[in-house]
Amino acid sequence: DLTFSRAPHRRYCAGAPDNLVDAIRGPQVFKRIEWTAWDGDPVEITVDLKEVTECGTVTLGFISDKPSYVFNPEKVTVSVSEDGVEFTEVAAQEYAVDGADVPDEASVLTLTFPETAARYVRVKVTPVQKIPDWHIAAGKRTFVFIDEVVVM
């Protein structure tokens, strides 16, 4: 089961939350049902594994389409919990903001951490807060599109 700290964008959530764990990777077209989007602010996605399980890797799919204000995330953090109340951060990764010369594509980001017993895995995705100065829509809010949250 997945829960979100805030609702996805109303135009890009048709398959949510099931499309994030259906093992079908989204294509290089962000408007497809495989993708779920949030705009502007960070979102936390909590995965309930249903029982305490050893895990050490979280993989997420993202897509970039800069002309459409869709950017890869600025930061991703992973926290784990056995009770769903107290979470401990186990991994974090910051990413460079895509420049105009970086090709748009669907990509997979993986965060690894020491094997840890957890029932709940929380992934916090922090989008690029504002479109960079080089873009025609500089200063506007960005979108982050996610497909497939895999915990192993």
DSSP file with accessible surface (Angstrom, degrees, kcal/mol):
  #  RESIDUE AA STRUCTURE BP1 BP2  ACC     N-H-->O    O-->H-N    N-H-->O    O-->H-N    TCO  KAPPA ALPHA  PHI   PSI    X-CA   Y-CA   Z-CA
    1    1 A D              0   0  123      0, 0.0    47,-2.9     0, 0.0     2,-0.4   0.000 360.0 360.0 360.0 145.1    0.0    0.0    0.0
    2    2 A L  E     -A   47   0A  19     45,-0.2     2,-0.3    43,-0.0    45,-0.2  -0.947 360.0-174.6-120.8 143.3    1.1    3.6   -0.7
    3    3 A T  E     -A   46   0A  87     43,-1.9    43,-2.8    -2,-0.4     2,-0.4  -0.964  13.4-144.4-131.3 152.9    0.1    6.8    0.9
    4    4 A F  E     -A   45   0A  49     -2,-0.3    41,-0.2    41,-0.2     3,-0.1  -0.908  15.9-138.0-116.3 145.9    1.0   10.3   -0.1
    5    5 A S  S    S+     0   0   69     39,-2.2     2,-0.3    -2,-0.4    40,-0.1   0.727  95.9  10.5 -72.5 -21.6    1.7   13.3    2.2
    6    6 A R  S    S-     0   0   66     38,-0.3    -1,-0.2    -3,-0.0    38,-0.0  -0.980  94.8 -89.7-151.9 155.8   -0.3   15.4   -0.3
    7    7 A A        -     0   0   77     -2,-0.3     3,-0.1     1,-0.1    -2,-0.0  -0.322  44.2-110.3 -66.8 146.7   -2.5   14.7   -3.2
    8    8 A P        -     0   0   23      0, 0.0    30,-0.2     0, 0.0     5,-0.1  -0.235  52.9 -71.4 -65.6 166.5   -1.0   14.4   -6.7
    9    9 A H    >   -     0   0   30     28,-3.1     3,-1.6     3,-0.2    28,-0.3  -0.359  46.3-124.2 -60.2 135.8   -1.7   17.1   -9.3
   10   10 A R  T 3  S+     0   0  194      1,-0.3     3,-0.4     2,-0.1    -1,-0.1   0.758 107.7  49.5 -59.2 -26.8   -5.3   16.7  -10.4
   11   11 A R  T 3  S+     0   0  153      1,-0.2    -1,-0.3     2,-0.1     3,-0.2   0.634 114.7  42.9 -87.8 -13.8   -4.4   16.4  -14.1
   12   12 A Y  S <  S+     0   0   29     -3,-1.6    25,-2.2    25,-0.2    -3,-0.2  -0.397  91.5  79.0-131.5  55.3   -1.7   13.7  -13.6
   13   13 A C    >   +     0   0   42     -3,-0.4     3,-1.5    23,-0.2    -1,-0.1   0.259  43.6 123.5-143.2  14.2   -3.0   11.2  -11.1
   14   14 A A  T 3  S+     0   0   88      1,-0.3    22,-0.1    -3,-0.2    19,-0.1   0.829  85.7  35.4 -55.8 -36.5   -5.4    8.9  -13.0
   15   15 A G  T 3> S+     0   0   17     18,-0.4     4,-2.2    20,-0.3    -1,-0.3   0.494  95.4 162.8 -96.5  -1.5   -3.5    5.7  -12.1
   16   16 A A  T <4  +     0   0   29     -3,-1.5    -3,-0.1     1,-0.3    19,-0.0  -0.370  56.1   2.2 -74.3 147.2   -2.4    6.6   -8.6
   17   17 A P  T >4 S+     0   0   47      0, 0.0     3,-1.9     0, 0.0     4,-0.3  -0.988 128.8  52.3 -88.4  -8.1   -1.5    5.0   -6.4
   18   18 A D  G >4 S+     0   0  121      1,-0.3     3,-1.8    -3,-0.2     4,-0.2   0.827  99.9  64.4 -59.7 -33.1   -1.5    1.6   -8.1
   19   19 A N  G 3< S+     0   0    6     -4,-2.2   129,-0.4     1,-0.3     3,-0.4   0.699  93.5  63.5 -66.9 -13.4    0.5    2.8  -11.1
   20   20 A L  G <  S+     0   0    0     -3,-1.9   129,-2.9    -5,-0.2    -1,-0.3   0.570 115.4  28.2 -85.5  -8.7    3.5    3.4   -8.8
   21   21 A V  S <  S+     0   0   74     -3,-1.8    -1,-0.2    -4,-0.3    -2,-0.2   0.104  88.1 101.1-137.6  25.6    3.8   -0.3   -7.8
   22   22 A D  S    S-     0   0   65     -3,-0.4    -3,-0.1    -4,-0.2    -2,-0.1   0.395  86.6-121.0 -95.1   3.7    2.4   -2.2  -10.8
   23   23 A A  S    S+     0   0   89      1,-0.2     2,-0.6    -4,-0.1    -3,-0.1   0.659  75.7 122.5  65.6  18.6    5.9   -3.1  -12.3
   24   24 A I        -     0   0   93     -5,-0.2     2,-0.2    10,-0.1    -2,-0.2  -0.937  57.4-141.4-112.2 110.9    5.1   -1.3  -15.5
   25   25 A R        -     0   0  110     -2,-0.6    10,-0.1    -3,-0.1     9,-0.1  -0.499  21.0-114.9 -72.8 136.2    7.7    1.4  -16.3
   26   26 A G        -     0   0   10     -2,-0.2    -1,-0.1     8,-0.2     4,-0.1  -0.399  29.1-124.2 -69.4 144.8    6.3    4.6  -17.8
   27   27 A P        -     0   0   42      0, 0.0     2,-1.5     0, 0.0     5,-0.1  -0.169  40.3 -81.3 -78.7-178.2    7.4    5.5  -21.3
   28   28 A Q  S    S+     0   0   80     78,-0.1     2,-0.4     1,-0.1    35,-0.0  -0.142 107.5  91.5 -79.9  42.6    9.0    8.7  -22.4
   29   29 A V    >   -     0   0   75     -2,-1.5     3,-1.6     1,-0.1     6,-0.2  -0.897  60.8-163.1-138.0 105.2    5.6   10.4  -22.5
   30   30 A F  T 3  S+     0   0   14     -2,-0.4     5,-0.2     1,-0.3    -1,-0.1   0.724  83.6  67.5 -67.3 -19.5    4.7   12.1  -19.2
   31   31 A K  T 3  S+     0   0  150      3,-0.1    -1,-0.3     2,-0.0     2,-0.1   0.479  78.1 109.0 -80.7   1.3    1.0   12.3  -20.0
   32   32 A R  S X  S-     0   0  120     -3,-1.6     3,-1.9    -5,-0.1    -6,-0.0  -0.430  82.9-113.8 -77.8 156.1    0.6    8.5  -19.9
   33   33 A I  T 3  S+     0   0  102      1,-0.3   -18,-0.4    -2,-0.1    -1,-0.1   0.694 108.7  73.8 -64.9 -18.7   -1.3    6.9  -17.0
   34   34 A E  T 3  S+     0   0   24     -9,-0.1     2,-0.3   -20,-0.1    -1,-0.3   0.747  89.0  73.8 -67.6 -21.0    1.9    5.2  -15.8
   35   35 A W    <   -     0   0    8     -3,-1.9     2,-0.4    -6,-0.2   -20,-0.3  -0.738  60.2-166.5 -99.9 143.6    3.1    8.5  -14.4
   36   36 A T  E     -B  146   0A   0    110,-2.1   110,-3.0    -2,-0.3     2,-0.3  -0.983  16.3-157.9-125.0 139.3    1.9   10.4  -11.3
   37   37 A A  E     -B  145   0A   0    -25,-2.2   -28,-3.1    -2,-0.4     2,-0.3  -0.876  17.7-173.6-125.7 151.9    2.9   14.1  -10.8
   38   38 A W  E     -B  144   0A   0    106,-2.0   106,-2.6    -2,-0.3     2,-0.4  -0.964  19.8-140.2-131.2 150.6    3.2   16.7   -8.1
   39   39 A D  E     -B  143   0A  43     -2,-0.3     2,-2.0   104,-0.2   104,-0.2  -0.870  58.7 -24.6-115.0 147.0    4.0   20.3   -8.6
   40   40 A G  S    S+     0   0    0    102,-2.6   102,-0.1    -2,-0.4   103,-0.1  -0.336 107.8  64.1  70.5 -74.2    6.2   22.7   -6.6
   41   41 A D  S    S-     0   0   71     -2,-2.0    87,-0.1     1,-0.1    84,-0.1  -0.450  88.3 -88.8 -93.2 160.9    6.5   21.3   -3.1
   42   42 A P        -     0   0   42      0, 0.0     2,-0.4     0, 0.0    84,-0.2  -0.193  37.6-155.7 -61.4 155.1    8.0   18.1   -1.7
   43   43 A V  E     - C   0 125A   0     82,-2.1    82,-2.9    -5,-0.1     2,-0.5  -0.987   5.4-146.9-131.9 142.8    5.9   15.0   -1.4
   44   44 A E  E     - C   0 124A  61     -2,-0.4   -39,-2.2    80,-0.2     2,-0.5  -0.957   9.3-164.4-109.5 128.8    6.4   12.0    0.9
   45   45 A I  E     -AC   4 123A   0     78,-2.9    78,-2.9    -2,-0.5     2,-0.5  -0.966   7.3-160.5-112.2 119.1    5.4    8.6   -0.4
   46   46 A T  E     -AC   3 122A  14    -43,-2.8   -43,-1.9    -2,-0.5     2,-0.5  -0.911   0.8-158.0-107.1 125.7    5.0    6.0    2.3
   47   47 A V  E     -AC   2 121A  13     74,-3.3    74,-2.2    -2,-0.5     2,-0.7  -0.891   4.5-153.3-102.3 124.6    5.2    2.3    1.4
   48   48 A D  E     - C   0 120A  27    -47,-2.9    72,-0.2    -2,-0.5    71,-0.0  -0.891   5.9-169.3 -97.4 111.7    3.6   -0.2    3.8
   49   49 A L  E     -     0   0A  45     70,-3.3    71,-0.1    -2,-0.7    -1,-0.1   0.442  34.5-128.8 -80.0  -2.4    5.3   -3.5    3.3
   50   50 A K  E    S+     0   0A 111     69,-0.3     2,-0.3   -49,-0.1    -1,-0.1   0.135  82.9  32.4  76.6 -22.0    2.7   -5.2    5.5
   51   51 A E  E    S-     0   0A 137     68,-0.2     2,-0.2    67,-0.1    67,-0.1  -0.979 102.3 -79.6-154.7 159.7    5.3   -6.9    7.6
   52   52 A V  E     +     0   0A  73     -2,-0.3     2,-0.3    65,-0.1    67,-0.3  -0.469  58.6 173.8 -64.8 126.9    8.8   -6.1    8.9
   53   53 A T  E     - C   0 118A  55     65,-2.6    65,-2.3    -2,-0.2     2,-0.4  -0.977  36.4-111.1-137.1 145.9   11.2   -6.9    6.1
   54   54 A E  E     + C   0 117A 111     -2,-0.3     2,-0.3    63,-0.2    63,-0.2  -0.671  46.8 167.5 -76.8 129.7   14.9   -6.5    5.5
   55   55 A C  E     + C   0 116A   2     61,-2.3    61,-2.8    -2,-0.4     3,-0.1  -0.976  25.6 165.3-143.1 156.2   15.5   -3.8    2.8
   56   56 A G  E     +     0   0A   3     96,-3.4    57,-2.4    -2,-0.3     2,-0.3   0.304  62.3  59.2-151.9   6.7   18.5   -1.9    1.5
   57   57 A T  E     - C   0 112A  39     95,-2.4    95,-2.8    55,-0.2     2,-0.4  -0.997  46.9-173.1-146.2 137.4   17.5   -0.3   -1.8
   58   58 A V  E     -DC 151 111A   0     53,-2.6    53,-2.9    -2,-0.3     2,-0.4  -0.999  11.6-171.5-127.5 128.9   14.8    2.1   -3.0
   59   59 A T  E     -DC 150 110A  19     91,-2.6    91,-2.9    -2,-0.4     2,-0.4  -0.971   3.0-176.3-121.7 136.0   14.5    2.7   -6.8
   60   60 A L  E     -DC 149 109A   0     49,-2.7    49,-2.9    -2,-0.4     2,-0.4  -0.983  19.2-135.5-131.3 144.9   12.2    5.3   -8.3
   61   61 A G  E     +DC 147 108A   2     86,-1.6    86,-2.1    87,-1.4     2,-0.3  -0.807  27.1 176.2 -97.7 138.0   11.4    6.2  -11.9
   62   62 A F  E     -DC 146 107A   0     45,-2.8    45,-3.1    -2,-0.4     2,-0.3  -0.900  14.3-153.5-132.0 164.0   11.4    9.8  -13.0
   63   63 A I  E     -DC 145 106A   0     82,-0.9    82,-0.6    -2,-0.3     2,-0.4  -0.988   3.5-154.3-137.6 145.6   10.9   11.6  -16.3
   64   64 A S        +     0   0    1     41,-1.5     7,-0.2    -2,-0.3   -34,-0.1  -0.964  22.9 159.7-120.5 140.6   12.1   15.0  -17.6
   65   65 A D  B > > -E   70   0A  36      5,-2.5     3,-1.8    -2,-0.4     5,-1.8  -0.551  14.5-175.7-153.2  76.4   10.4   17.1  -20.2
   66   66 A K  G > 5S+     0   0    9      1,-0.3     3,-2.1     3,-0.2     5,-0.1   0.820  78.6  60.8 -56.2 -36.9   11.8   20.6  -19.6
   67   67 A P  G 3 5S+     0   0   94      0, 0.0    -1,-0.3     0, 0.0    70,-0.0   0.824 109.1  46.7 -59.4 -25.0    9.7   22.4  -22.3
   68   68 A S  G < 5S-     0   0   48     -3,-1.8    -2,-0.2     2,-0.2     3,-0.1   0.180 123.6-106.0 -99.4  13.9    6.6   21.1  -20.3
   69   69 A Y  T < 5S+     0   0   71     -3,-2.1    74,-2.7     1,-0.2     2,-0.6   0.678  75.7 140.0  72.5  18.9    8.1   22.3  -16.9
   70   70 A V  B   < +Ef  65 143A   0     -5,-1.8    -5,-2.5    72,-0.2     2,-0.3  -0.868  24.7 170.6-100.1 116.9    8.9   18.6  -15.9
   71   71 A F        -     0   0    2     72,-2.3    74,-0.3    -2,-0.6    -8,-0.2  -0.868  37.5-104.2-123.1 156.1   12.2   18.3  -14.2
   72   72 A N        -     0   0   25     -2,-0.3    56,-0.4     1,-0.1    26,-0.2  -0.338  58.1 -83.6 -67.0 161.1   14.0   15.5  -12.3
   73   73 A P        -     0   0    2      0, 0.0    -1,-0.1     0, 0.0     3,-0.1  -0.225  21.9-142.8 -69.0 160.2   14.0   15.9   -8.5
   74   74 A E  S    S+     0   0   71     52,-2.9    21,-2.8     1,-0.3     2,-0.3   0.764  83.9   4.1 -87.3 -31.8   16.5   18.1   -6.6
   75   75 A K  E     -HG  94 126A  68     51,-1.6    51,-3.2    19,-0.3     2,-0.4  -0.991  56.5-165.8-155.7 145.8   16.7   15.7   -3.7
   76   76 A V  E     -HG  93 125A   0     17,-2.4    17,-2.4    -2,-0.3     2,-0.3  -0.999  11.5-175.4-132.8 132.0   15.4   12.3   -2.6
   77   77 A T  E     -HG  92 124A  12     47,-2.2    47,-2.6    -2,-0.4     2,-0.4  -0.949  10.5-152.8-125.0 151.0   15.5   10.9    1.0
   78   78 A V  E     +HG  91 123A   0     13,-3.1    12,-3.0    -2,-0.3    13,-1.6  -0.987  14.1 178.0-124.3 130.3   14.6    7.5    2.3
   79   79 A S  E     -HG  89 122A  20     43,-2.8    43,-3.4    -2,-0.4     2,-0.3  -0.952  10.5-155.1-128.0 151.8   13.4    6.9    5.9
   80   80 A V  E     +HG  88 121A   7      8,-2.4     8,-2.5    -2,-0.3     2,-0.3  -0.884  11.3 177.7-128.3 158.0   12.3    3.6    7.5
   81   81 A S  E     - G   0 120A   6     39,-2.1    39,-2.9    -2,-0.3    38,-2.4  -0.989  27.0-156.6-154.8 148.3   10.1    2.6   10.4
   82   82 A E  S    S+     0   0  120      4,-0.4    -1,-0.1    -2,-0.3    36,-0.1   0.705 101.7  33.3 -93.7 -24.5    8.9   -0.5   12.0
   83   83 A D  S    S-     0   0   90      3,-0.4     4,-0.1    37,-0.1    -1,-0.1   0.502 100.5-120.4-111.9  -6.7    5.8    1.2   13.6
   84   84 A G  S    S+     0   0   26      2,-0.3     3,-0.1    36,-0.1    -3,-0.0   0.511 100.0  71.7  80.4   2.8    4.8    3.9   11.1
   85   85 A V  S    S+     0   0  107      1,-0.3     2,-0.6     0, 0.0    -1,-0.1   0.757  90.0  47.4-113.1 -55.3    5.3    6.6   13.7
   86   86 A E  S    S-     0   0  141      2,-0.0    -3,-0.4     0, 0.0    -4,-0.4  -0.851  71.5-171.6 -96.4 117.2    9.0    7.0   14.3
   87   87 A F        -     0   0   44     -2,-0.6     2,-0.5    -6,-0.1    -6,-0.2  -0.864  10.5-156.8-111.1 144.7   11.1    7.2   11.1
   88   88 A T  E     -H   80   0A  94     -8,-2.5    -8,-2.4    -2,-0.4     2,-0.3  -0.981  21.8-124.8-120.5 126.4   14.9    7.1   10.7
   89   89 A E  E     +H   79   0A 117     -2,-0.5   -10,-0.3   -10,-0.3     3,-0.1  -0.524  34.1 168.4 -70.2 130.2   16.6    8.6    7.7
   90   90 A V  E     +     0   0A  37    -12,-3.0     2,-0.3     1,-0.4   -11,-0.2   0.528  60.9  16.9-119.2 -15.1   18.8    5.9    6.0
   91   91 A A  E     +H   78   0A  14    -13,-1.6   -13,-3.1    22,-0.1    -1,-0.4  -0.982  53.9 175.7-158.5 147.8   19.7    7.5    2.7
   92   92 A A  E     -H   77   0A  45     -2,-0.3     2,-0.4   -15,-0.3   -15,-0.2  -0.977   3.7-177.0-152.4 143.3   19.7   10.9    0.9
   93   93 A Q  E     -H   76   0A  97    -17,-2.4   -17,-2.4    -2,-0.3     2,-0.3  -0.978  11.3-154.7-145.7 129.1   20.9   12.1   -2.4
   94   94 A E  E     -H   75   0A 132     -2,-0.4     2,-0.4   -19,-0.2   -19,-0.3  -0.801  14.6-156.6 -98.9 149.0   20.9   15.5   -4.0
   95   95 A Y        -     0   0   55    -21,-2.8     2,-0.1    -2,-0.3     3,-0.0  -0.949  21.4-108.1-126.5 145.7   20.9   15.9   -7.8
   96   96 A A        -     0   0   87     -2,-0.4     2,-0.3     1,-0.1   -24,-0.1  -0.414  41.7-105.1 -68.2 143.4   22.1   18.7  -10.0
   97   97 A V        -     0   0   61      1,-0.1    -1,-0.1    -2,-0.1   -23,-0.1  -0.557  44.4-105.1 -69.7 129.8   19.3   20.7  -11.6
   98   98 A D        -     0   0   25     -2,-0.3     2,-0.1   -26,-0.2    -1,-0.1  -0.333  35.0-142.8 -58.3 134.5   19.1   19.8  -15.3
   99   99 A G    >   -     0   0   20      1,-0.1     3,-1.5    -3,-0.0    -1,-0.1  -0.408  30.4 -97.1 -88.8 173.6   20.6   22.4  -17.6
  100  100 A A  T 3  S+     0   0   66      1,-0.3    -1,-0.1    -2,-0.1    -2,-0.1   0.801 123.2  56.5 -61.4 -27.4   19.2   23.2  -21.1
  101  101 A D  T 3  S+     0   0  143      2,-0.1    -1,-0.3     0, 0.0    -3,-0.0   0.533  81.7 100.7 -86.5  -4.6   21.7   20.9  -22.7
  102  102 A V  S <  S-     0   0   51     -3,-1.5    -4,-0.0     1,-0.1     2,-0.0  -0.688  78.8-119.5 -83.1 124.6   20.7   17.8  -20.7
  103  103 A P        -     0   0   94      0, 0.0     2,-0.3     0, 0.0    -2,-0.1  -0.318  24.2-114.6 -64.2 144.1   18.5   15.5  -22.9
  104  104 A D        +     0   0   56    -41,-0.0     2,-0.3   -76,-0.0   -39,-0.1  -0.605  54.6 140.8 -76.0 138.0   14.9   14.8  -21.6
  105  105 A E        -     0   0  104     -2,-0.3   -41,-1.5     2,-0.0     2,-0.4  -0.987  55.9 -95.1-166.6 163.8   14.4   11.2  -20.8
  106  106 A A  E     +C   63   0A  41     -2,-0.3     2,-0.3   -43,-0.2   -43,-0.3  -0.749  52.2 178.1 -83.8 136.7   12.8    8.7  -18.4
  107  107 A S  E     -C   62   0A  25    -45,-3.1   -45,-2.8    -2,-0.4     2,-0.4  -0.919  27.3-132.8-139.9 165.7   15.4    7.6  -15.8
  108  108 A V  E     -C   61   0A  73     -2,-0.3     2,-0.4   -47,-0.2   -47,-0.2  -0.986  15.8-163.5-122.9 129.3   15.7    5.4  -12.8
  109  109 A L  E     -C   60   0A  31    -49,-2.9   -49,-2.7    -2,-0.4     2,-0.4  -0.952   6.8-164.8-113.8 133.9   17.3    6.7   -9.5
  110  110 A T  E     -C   59   0A  73     -2,-0.4     2,-0.5   -51,-0.2   -51,-0.2  -0.968   7.0-167.9-122.6 131.8   18.5    4.2   -6.9
  111  111 A L  E     -C   58   0A   8    -53,-2.9   -53,-2.6    -2,-0.4     2,-0.3  -0.976  11.4-165.6-114.7 130.6   19.4    4.9   -3.3
  112  112 A T  E     +C   57   0A 100     -2,-0.5   -55,-0.2   -55,-0.2   -56,-0.0  -0.854  12.2 166.5-115.7 153.6   21.1    2.2   -1.3
  113  113 A F  E     -     0   0A  18    -57,-2.4     3,-0.1    -2,-0.3   -22,-0.1  -0.958  48.1 -66.8-155.2 163.3   21.6    1.9    2.4
  114  114 A P  E    S-     0   0A 104      0, 0.0   -59,-0.1     0, 0.0   -57,-0.0  -0.312  71.5 -84.1 -57.2 140.2   22.7   -0.8    4.9
  115  115 A E  E     -     0   0A 122    -61,-0.1     2,-0.4   -59,-0.1   -59,-0.2  -0.220  60.8-176.6 -47.5 129.0   20.2   -3.6    5.2
  116  116 A T  E     -C   55   0A  36    -61,-2.8   -61,-2.3    -3,-0.1     2,-0.5  -0.990  29.5-120.9-137.6 140.8   17.5   -2.5    7.7
  117  117 A A  E     +C   54   0A  26     -2,-0.4     2,-0.3   -63,-0.2   -63,-0.2  -0.702  50.1 149.7 -81.7 125.2   14.4   -4.1    9.2
  118  118 A A  E     -C   53   0A   0    -65,-2.3   -65,-2.6    -2,-0.5   -36,-0.3  -0.992  42.7-169.4-154.5 148.8   11.4   -2.0    8.3
  119  119 A R  E    S+     0   0A  75    -38,-2.4   -70,-3.3    -2,-0.3     2,-0.4   0.681  87.5  45.9-101.1 -33.8    7.6   -2.3    7.7
  120  120 A Y  E     -CG  48  81A  45    -39,-2.9   -39,-2.1   -72,-0.2     2,-0.5  -0.925  63.2-170.8-115.0 134.4    7.3    1.3    6.4
  121  121 A V  E     -CG  47  80A   0    -74,-2.2   -74,-3.3    -2,-0.4     2,-0.5  -0.992   8.2-163.0-123.7 122.4    9.6    3.0    3.9
  122  122 A R  E     -CG  46  79A  65    -43,-3.4   -43,-2.8    -2,-0.5     2,-0.5  -0.933   2.3-166.7-110.6 126.0    9.1    6.7    3.3
  123  123 A V  E     -CG  45  78A   0    -78,-2.9   -78,-2.9    -2,-0.5     2,-0.6  -0.958   4.7-160.1-112.3 120.3   10.5    8.4    0.3
  124  124 A K  E     -CG  44  77A  77    -47,-2.6   -47,-2.2    -2,-0.5     2,-0.6  -0.913   6.4-165.5-102.0 120.4   10.6   12.2    0.3
  125  125 A V  E     -CG  43  76A   0    -82,-2.9   -82,-2.1    -2,-0.6   -49,-0.2  -0.935   2.0-163.4-109.3 120.6   10.9   13.7   -3.2
  126  126 A T  E     - G   0  75A  24    -51,-3.2   -52,-2.9    -2,-0.6   -51,-1.6  -0.909  12.9-150.0-105.2 111.0   11.9   17.3   -3.4
  127  127 A P        -     0   0    1      0, 0.0     2,-0.3     0, 0.0    17,-0.1  -0.294  36.5 -83.5 -70.8 164.3   11.2   18.9   -6.8
  128  128 A V        -     0   0    5    -56,-0.4    14,-0.6    15,-0.2   -88,-0.2  -0.549  45.1-142.4 -61.2 126.4   13.2   21.7   -8.3
  129  129 A Q  S    S+     0   0   72     -2,-0.3     2,-0.4     1,-0.2    13,-0.4   0.886  74.0  13.3 -69.8 -40.1   11.4   24.6   -6.6
  130  130 A K  S    S-     0   0  128     11,-0.2    11,-0.2    -3,-0.0    -1,-0.2  -0.995  86.3 -99.9-138.8 144.4   11.5   27.1   -9.5
  131  131 A I        -     0   0    3      9,-3.0     8,-2.7    -2,-0.4     9,-0.1  -0.389  54.0-103.2 -60.9 133.8   12.3   26.7  -13.2
  132  132 A P    >   -     0   0   24      0, 0.0     3,-1.7     0, 0.0     8,-0.1  -0.106  26.9-106.3 -61.8 161.5   15.9   27.9  -13.8
  133  133 A D  T 3  S+     0   0  153      1,-0.3     5,-0.2     5,-0.1    -2,-0.1   0.749 114.8  63.6 -59.6 -29.8   16.7   31.3  -15.4
  134  134 A W  T 3  S+     0   0  111      3,-0.1    -1,-0.3     2,-0.0     2,-0.2   0.684  87.9  89.5 -71.7 -14.9   17.7   29.8  -18.7
  135  135 A H  S X  S-     0   0   16     -3,-1.7     3,-1.7     1,-0.1   -35,-0.0  -0.535  83.9-124.7 -86.7 148.6   14.2   28.5  -19.3
  136  136 A I  T 3  S+     0   0  169      1,-0.3    -1,-0.1    -2,-0.2    -3,-0.0   0.785 114.9  47.9 -61.3 -25.4   11.5   30.6  -21.1
  137  137 A A  T >  S+     0   0    8     -5,-0.1     3,-2.2     3,-0.0    -6,-0.3  -0.067  85.0 171.4-105.0  32.4    9.2   30.0  -18.0
  138  138 A A  T <   +     0   0   45     -3,-1.7    -5,-0.1     1,-0.3     3,-0.1  -0.095  63.1  20.4 -47.3 135.0   12.0   31.0  -15.5
  139  139 A G  T 3  S+     0   0   38     -8,-2.7    -1,-0.3     1,-0.3     3,-0.1   0.182  94.1 118.9  91.7 -16.7   10.7   31.3  -11.9
  140  140 A K  S <  S-     0   0  118     -3,-2.2    -9,-3.0    -8,-0.1    -1,-0.3  -0.345  73.4 -88.1 -77.0 167.1    7.5   29.2  -12.3
  141  141 A R        -     0   0  106    -11,-0.2     2,-0.2    -3,-0.1   -11,-0.2  -0.412  41.7-139.2 -73.3 148.8    6.8   26.0  -10.4
  142  142 A T        -     0   0    1    -14,-0.6  -102,-2.6   -13,-0.4     2,-0.4  -0.547   6.1-129.2-100.7 170.0    8.1   22.7  -11.8
  143  143 A F  E     -Bf  39  70A  30    -74,-2.7   -72,-2.3  -104,-0.2     2,-0.4  -0.904   9.7-156.2-113.0 148.3    6.5   19.3  -11.9
  144  144 A V  E     -B   38   0A   0   -106,-2.6  -106,-2.0    -2,-0.4     2,-0.5  -0.998  10.6-160.3-122.3 125.7    8.0   16.0  -10.8
  145  145 A F  E     -BD  37  63A   1    -82,-0.6   -82,-0.9    -2,-0.4     2,-0.4  -0.936   9.3-169.7-108.1 131.2    6.6   12.9  -12.4
  146  146 A I  E     +BD  36  62A   0   -110,-3.0  -110,-2.1    -2,-0.5     2,-0.3  -0.938  11.5 175.3-124.3 141.1    7.2    9.5  -10.7
  147  147 A D  E     + D   0  61A   1    -86,-2.1   -86,-1.6    -2,-0.4  -127,-0.2  -0.969  57.5  10.1-143.7 135.9    6.6    6.0  -11.8
  148  148 A E  E     -     0   0A   6   -129,-0.4   -87,-1.4    -2,-0.3     2,-0.6   0.862  52.0-158.0  66.5 112.8    7.5    2.8   -9.9
  149  149 A V  E     - D   0  60A   8   -129,-2.9     2,-0.5   -89,-0.2   -89,-0.2  -0.984  18.8-173.4-113.9 111.5    8.6    2.9   -6.3
  150  150 A V  E     - D   0  59A  48    -91,-2.9   -91,-2.6    -2,-0.6     2,-0.5  -0.947   9.0-168.6-116.5 123.1   10.5   -0.3   -5.7
  151  151 A V  E       D   0  58A  30     -2,-0.5   -93,-0.2   -93,-0.2    -2,-0.0  -0.945 360.0 360.0-110.8 126.8   11.8   -1.4   -2.2
  152  152 A M              0   0  136    -95,-2.8   -96,-3.4    -2,-0.5   -95,-2.4  -0.978 360.0 360.0-135.5 360.0   14.2   -4.2   -2.0
